[in-house]
Amino acid sequence: MIPLTSQPPKRWPGRLSVLLAAALALALVPALAPSSAPSAVAADPLPTFAFSGEITVPDELSYNPTGEFIFPSVFHAGEHLTNPLGEWYLYYAPHDSPGGISLMYSDSLAGPWTEYASNPVISNVWSPNYSVNHVSSPDAIWNTEEQTMFLYFHGGNDQTRYATTDDGVTFTYGGSAVTNAMGGATTTETSYARVFTHPDPSSFNYGMFYMENTTANSRRIRVAESVDGRSWVVRPTPIVTPGSLDQGNVSGANLWEWGGQKYIIYHASSGKTFARTIDDTLSTVGAPVVLHASSGVGEDTGRVAAPEIVTDDTGTYLFYESGARLKATISYATAVTTPPQPAFALKTTATATSSCASGVARITVDALNGSTAPNDVRITTPLGEKKFTGVGASGHAVGTFAGSGASLAAGQATVKSFARVDGVAYNGTITANYSAISC
């Protein structure tokens, strides 16, 4: 568990890269027309995440009406706000009535996180704007055109609303962003929205993924687009519908970029978070791959849902809701850093000895290939030269050179090695001394 603190707020100047990512092979969703297809191979391998702790420990939170918390949204307050409580803001909410958009803050993505003293910052009753059963699923984004934060949230399940703020804690109601009516006659829920800068700004500045439920009780992911973040246009066709891996529902979609490739990441009723490549027009997606699932060990159990991935100069962090639905908590995982594999290096050692055979002095040179690939070896002495090809790893190239008489002065043998690995040529030269001898 990640402990809360009562530390005084302070500012930690730094820069954010909120990235958005995952999948390896392309497979178009049948309902979508091909358009500017994403690359078939990711620029970088997808990261592996390791469970790092629970953030919203129920017994440590003052605002805890239902004992469950969902849908983390991380905002870089230090980059955009004046005198923030901390470098990073984490918005979250209970799901059950009354919900309530809540805030924690920290100077580090790895915590510790401090609960804001006056939660909730947005409640389910906001007179005269609305009075609903609950508000939940916050998502914060900096609106570049208006130079202020927009925070999107649902309440009730029939629409996603938004509010604006200059300080992250005091909000002005904006209105409805997307509603059931905008989704079509069969839409019964419009919620769990994530908003992001549109990767194709030719027509819109902002994109949105949100969950739509239908009269068939099938949850899928829809796309909406906006010029200003206030007025939205909903596309007629879902971008992701449940497949064989999803157990009937998909939700909590987000946009992530990793290694130059964009991905739509989301969770399913299977309890796993998936990733698919997606193109800049948000029209074509690749096949799903599992991005992260719980290990089932210790506190790392249950669902991995509503993924939010953030990268700064300390690492890459996955924030998510964990545990059983309606009993969830906010946890985080950290991308595991794999030490880079060392480049290939020639590792040749050699010994040279002088000896007598039938009254004739001779030199024997033993070259050992201590590298991981076959080498070609050339041994040169004052008495001659020998070549050996394809000397395997841990193999020996042994050359014996006979003189013309009974004595031999002290001298030096030269050993040259050559290898080609992954198209790269490696060369090395070493020497070995031998002693004078008289037979």
N, C-alpha and C positions, 0 to 999 in steps of 0.2 A: 504494500500500500504506500502511496505517496502522501506524507503528512502535510496537513495544512500548517500555516505559520501565521503569526501575528506581527510579522516584520513590517516596519514602516514602508510605505511605497517609495520607490526610487526609480529613476530613469536609467535605462541601459541602452545607450545609443548603439545602433547596429542596423544592418540592412537585411531585408528579407528576400528570399526567393521562395514564393509559394508555388510549388510545382504541382503539376497535375498528372498518373500513368499505368497500362500493361497489356500485352498479348504478343504472340509469336507468329501465328499464321492467320491469313485472311480468310474469312468466309462471310459473304454478304448476307444480311438479314433479308429473307425473301420479300418482305413487304416494302423494302426500300429500293429505289432506283439507284444504280451506280452513279457516283459523282465524285470526281477527284479522290480516288481511292487512297487510303492510307498505305504507307509502305508495308511490305509483307514481313520485313524483319526489323525488329526494334534496334535502334542505334546502340543501346546499351542493354545488358541483361537486366531484368527486373530485380529489384532488391529483395532480400530476405529479411523479414522483420522478426524481432524477438520481443516477447512480452516484457514490459518494463515497469508496469505498476498500475494501480487504480488511482484515479484522481478525485472523483466525487465519492468520498467515504461517507455514507449516510449519517453515521453517528457524529461526525465532525462538522456537519453543515447546519447553520441556523435556519435557513429556508429549506425545508424538506417536508412538503405536505403529503407526499405519497410514497416515499422510500424508493423512488426510481428516477433515473435521469437519462436523457437521450440526446442525440444529434449534436455533437460538438462542432463548434465553428471557431476557428482560430483567426484572430485579426491582429495585424502588426501595428499596435497602437503607437509604439515609439517612432514609427515611420510617418504617421499621418496626424496624430493628435498632439495638441499642446499640453505639456505637463500631465501625461497620463499616469495612472496609478502604477503601471508597470510596463515593461517593454511589450508584453504580449497580453491580449485579452482572450479569454475562452468563454464563449457563450454556450449555454446548454439550457435544458428545461426538463421538468417532469412531463410525462405524457398525459397521465390521467388528470381528471378535474381536480384543481383548477389550473394545472399546468403553471405557467409563469416563466417568462424569459429571464434567465439568471446569468450572473457574471462572476468569473474568477479572473485573477490577474497574476502575472509572474514576470520576473526578469529573465527567465530562462525557459525554453521549451521543455526542458527536462524537469521543471519545477524547482522548488515547491510552489504550489498555487495557493493564493489567498482568496477566500470568499469575500465578495463585495458586501459591505455591511448592510445595504438597504435593498437586498433582493426581495421580490423580483423587480427588474427594471422595466418590464412590460407585463401587465397582468391581464386576466381574462375579462375584466370589466374596465373599459376606458371610455368614460362618458365625455361627450355624447356620441363617440365614434362607434362603439359596439359594446355588447354584453353577450358573451358566448360561454359555452361549457368549459372550454380550455383554450389556451394558446401554447404552441410548442414549435419545435424544429426551427430554431433560429439559424440564420445564415447572414453573416456580415461581409460587406464588400465596400471598398472605397469607390465612390462615384467621381470619376475624374472630371466630368463636365461641371458638376456642382460643387466639387471640392468639399465633400462631406461624406460621412458613412451612411450607407443604406443598410437597414437590417430587415430581412424578410422572415416571415413566420406564418404558420397556419393557425386558423382559429375561426370557426370550428374546422371540421375536416373538409368543408365544402369550398374553401378558398384559401389562397395564400395572400397575405397582406404585407405591407411594408411600412417602416417608420424611418425617420432620418435623425441624425444626431451629430453634433460637433464635438462632443466630449465622450461619447460611448456609454453614458449613463443617463442622460436626460434626452428624451425622445419627443419628436413631433410626429403625429400620425400622418401617414401619406395617403393611405387608401388601399383598395384591392389591386393586386397585381394580376393574378389569374384566378378564375372561378370555374365552377362546374359547367356553367353555361358556355364558356369558351371552349371546353373540351368536346362538347357534343351531347346528343340526347341520352347516350348511355352512360355518361360520366356520373359517378356518385361521390368521388373524393378527389380533391385537388390539394396536395400537401407535400411536405418533405422536399422543399425546393432548395436547390443550390444555384447561385447566380455567379457569373464569371465574365471577365472581359471576353468578348466574342473573338475567336481566333481568325475569323474572316470579316473584317470591318467594312466590307464593301457596301453593305446595306444596313447593318445593325452594329451597335457598340457593345451590347450585352447579350449574353445567352443565358438560358435557364434550363436545367433538367428538373423535372418534378415528377412525383408519383401520381398516377391516375388509377383509381379503382373504377370498376364498371359494374353494370347490372349483372354481369356474369361472375362477379366476385373474383376478378383476375386483375392483379395489380401490375402495371407496366410503367415504363418511363416515357414521358412526353418531352417535347422540346418547345420552348417559347423564346422569342427574340424581341429586343427592344432597342430603340435609339437612345432613350434617356433614362432607362431603369424604372420608369413610372408606367408607361403605356406599353402593353405587351401584345404580341401576335403569337397565337398558338398554332403550331403546325398540325396538319390533319392526321398524320400518321405517327405512331409511337416509334421511338428510336430503338428501344429494347423491349421485347416481349418475353414472357417466361419460356424457358426451354427445358430440356430433359435434366439439366443439372440444378434447376432452380426450385423444384418442388412447389410450383404454382404461382409464385409471386417474386417480383423484383422491385427494389425501392432504393432510396437514399443515394441517388447517382451524383457523381461529382466529375469535374474535369481535372485531369492531371497531366503534366508533361514530364517525361523522363527520357534523358538521352536524345532530345530532339524529336521524340515521337509523342503525340498526344494520345490519351486514353480516356475512355469513360469507365469509371470505377463505380461499383454499386454492390449492394448485398442482396441476397435471395433468402427465401424461406429455408433453404438448406443450412443457413447459419454461416455461410462463407462469404467473403468479399471477393468479387471477380473483377477482371479488367479486360477491356477490349480496345484494340486500336480504333481510332476515329479520325476522320479527315477534318480539315479546317472548316468546311461548310456544315459540319455536324449532321451529315447525311449518310455516311457509309461507315459501318463498324465491322471489325474483325471477329474472329471466333473468341469465345470466353476462355480465360485461363484463371485459375485460382491465384489471387494475389496474396491473401492471408486467411488463415483459419486458426482457431484456438488449438493449443496443444492438448488440452484436457488435463493438464497437470497443475496442481495447486490452485491459485487464483485465476489461472489462464484457462477458463472454461466458458462454454456457451457460445453464443453468437459473436460474430465480428460484423458490425453493421454501421451504416452511416459513415463511411470512411472520409477522413479529412487528413491529407498529407501535406506537411510543411517541411521545408528545407531551409536551414540557415548555415552559418559557417561552423556550427558544432555537429551537424549531422542531419539526417532525414528522419522525421517522426510521423508515425501513423496514429492519429487520434480516432477513437471509435467508441460506439456503445457496445458494451460486452454483457454477456449473461443472457438469461431468459427474457423474452419479450415481456414488457410491462413489469419486469423486475431488474431492469438494466442499470448499469452504471457506466461512467465514462472512464475508459482506460487508455493507455497508450503503449505503443511498441516502437522500438528503435531499429532502424536499418542496420543490419550486421555488416560491419566493414571486413571484407575479405582481404588479407594482406596480399599485395601484388606478388605474382610469381616472379622470381628472379629471372633475368635474361640468361640464356644459355652462355656458358663460359667453358673454354677449354681448360682442362685440368690434367696436364701431363707431367709426370715425374720420371726421372731416369737415373740409373746408376751405371757407372763404367768401371770395369775391373780389368787388370792386366794379369795374364797367366802364361804358363808354358805348356806346350803340347809337342812331344817328340823333339824336344830341344829347340823349338821355334817359339818366339814370343808372339802373343796374340792379345787382342782387345775384345771384350764382350760388353755390349751395351744392352741394357734391359729398360725399355720405355713402357710405362704403365699408363693406360688411358683411364683417368679417373673421372671423366665427364660422362654425360648421360646419352651421348649419341656416338655412333661409329666414327672413327678418325682414320685418316690416311697419315702415315708416319714415314718420314725420311730421316735415316741415321747417317751422319757423315763423320768420318774419322780420317786421320792422315793415311790410313791403310786402305781406304775405300769407302764406298757408299752403298746403302741398301734401302729399298722402298717396301713398304707394307701397306696394303689397302684394306679398308673395312675392318680395322681393329675395333672390336666391340667394346661396350662399356665394361670396365674392369679387366679388359684384355691386355695382353702383353705383346709387344713387338721386340723380339730379341735378335740381335745381329752379332755375329762373331767374325772378326777380321784377323787373318793370319799375316804376320810380318814376313820378311825375307831373311831374317837372321835370328841369333839367339838373344839379342838385347833390344830394348825399346826404351826410349826416353819418355819421361812424364809428359802428359799432354791432355788434350780436351776433345771430347766428342760433342757434336752438335745434333740436337733432335728438333726437327720441325714437324708440327702437327697441322692438319687441315680438316675442317668439318663444314658441312652445309646443313643448316637447320632452318626449316620454314622459309627456304629461299635465301637465307642470309649466310654469307661465307664468313668463317672464323679461321684465323691463322695464329699460330704461336710458335715461339722458338725458345728452347732452353739449352743449357749446356751441362755436361757432366765430366768431371776430372778423373783421370786414371793415373796410377803411379808408374814410375820407371821400374823396369824389371830386367834381369839378366838370367838367362836359362843355362 
